[in-house]
Amino acid sequence: MISRRAFIRGGSFALVSLGFAPSFLARTAFAAAPTRRAKRLIAIFQRGAVDGLSVVVPFGDADYYKGRPTLAIGKPTSDDATTAIDLDGFFALNPRMAVLKPLWDQKSLAVVHACGSPDATRSHFDAQDYMETATPGVKNTGDGWLNRYLQARTEPAAPFRAVALTAQLPRALQGKASTLAVQSLEQFGLRGSQTAPSFESQYAAAADQILNGTGREAFDAMRTMKAADPTRYRPEHGAEYPRSAFGQSLRQIAQLIKADLGLEVAFAEVGGWDTHVNQGSTQGLLGTRLDDFARSIAALTTDLGDRLADTVIITMSEFGRAVRENGNRGTDHGHGNAMLVAGGPVRGGRGYGRWPGLGADQRYQGRDLAITTDFRDVFGEIVARHLGVADLTPIFPGYRADEARFPGVLEP
């Protein structure tokens, strides 16, 4: 329960919520059923097509090593920290992602193998658009699947209900439902000079014109965030975030969750996965990226503590990489990929999805990992079983969501 008090200052009326919560949240909290626990989704997009075969290594498939004489990750051995980390006797984790192995052991991390879009495009732009709109092959979809989820809920709108820690609002969150994109929470405290108006004043004026005054509540939240001083945030439970842009975006997501501002959907992204040249395996470009990626997610799950019980984290990328390495010691655009799903509600410690094999006659178009799980079935399971939406039709237009196709990463 949130305590409140009203006071009059300078002839104006203000409603203040004690304990780091703005007025809109107080109303939402009192209106909500007291037994409903907040459920959160954190979506992470790896832009550029990450090489899933180097993230979750199919060391039990001999064709993996045949196709990658210089890039393959070594089979797990007990005395070599540079080889893959065994997960289940067939699949292993890239050693640069070792910090995520405890999550697997705690059954809070799962993998969906051979997952992706049924569309054949190898265009980064199109494939990302299709994944974020959840309408593969359809270019004129007006909104993103996460925004359609927000539209399907009946909870009162809250400015911090859906936040992207990005420079621009991602396609997944574009649509009729109110969402927010900001690179840094410190931007909420920016002030203008005598000649240049502040970010807050410019945005507030525009929001009032477009939203008929509801933008004012957004700035109730922004002022509350500024009063809390984001620069003073200290992660808990020994969590150490990398200083990278991605690490800091996950740090700020944790801060928003702990601030109890009604965050329901968070979005973060990290690029640099288009490894056509000098990809490397445990070292080099890919290894460095994976190290930052894994340490950032590990810090987030540690920092959230008990709040991880109501949180699902999902990673995605527009498509995978080709099975065979190219002549530049890199990999070209592929098809199927691996998705990671973490959090308290996850049935972790195991992989999901049928493995199609990497033999030449098993590959998609003779070159790529084939897809056996449509990414919409992963999204659909999270929306239905974690976020509690029964009718998935408006969220995934043109696709018949069927529980029989859910991979099973969450409890029914």
RAZICOR-V195360 format. One line per field, one symbol per residue. phi: phi as a letter, one per 40 degrees, with the letter a starting at -180 (. if undefined). burial: I if it has 24 or more other C-alpha atoms within 12 Angstrom, else O. A space follows every 50 residues. Layout:
# RAZICOR-V195360
phi=???
burial=???
This chain:
# RAZICOR-V195360
phi=.bcbababbggbbbbbbcggaccccdccccccccccccbbbbbbbcchgc cdcbcbccccbccccccbcbbccccdbcbbccccbdbagbbacdccbdcc cdccccgbbbbbcfbiccccdbcdcccccccccgbdgbcbccbccccccc cccbcdcbdbcbbbcacbccdcbcicccbbbacaccccbcbcccbbccdc ccccccccccbfgccccdcdccccccccgdcccbdbggcbccccccdccc dccccccccfcgcbbbbbaabgbcccbfcgbcbgdcdcccccdccccccc ccccfccccbbbbbbaacacbccccccbfbbcdbbcabbbbbhcccccga bbgcccgbcdcbccfgbbccbbbcdcccdccccccccgccccdccbcgbc cbdccdcgcbcc
burial=OOOOOOOOOOOOOOOIIOOIIIIIIIIIIOOOOOOOOIIIIIIIIIIIII IIIIIIIIIIIOIIIOIIOIIIIIIIOOOOOOIIIIIIOOIIIIIIIIII IOIIOOIIIIIIIIIIIIIIIIOIOIIIIIIIIIIIOOOOIOIIIIIIII IIIOIOIIIIIIIIIIOOIIIIIIIOIIIIIIIIIIIIIOOOOOOOOOOI OOIIOOOOOOOOOOIIIIIIIIIIIIIIOIOOOOIOOOIIIIOOIIIIII IIIIIIIIIIIIIIIIIIIIIIIIIIOIIIIIIOIIIOIIIIIIIIIIII IIIIOOIIOIIIIIIIIIIIIIIIIIOOIIIIIIIIIIIIIIIIIIIIII IIIOIIIIIOOOIIOOIIIIIIIIIIIIIIIIIIIIIIIOOIOIIIIOOO IOIOOIIIIIOO
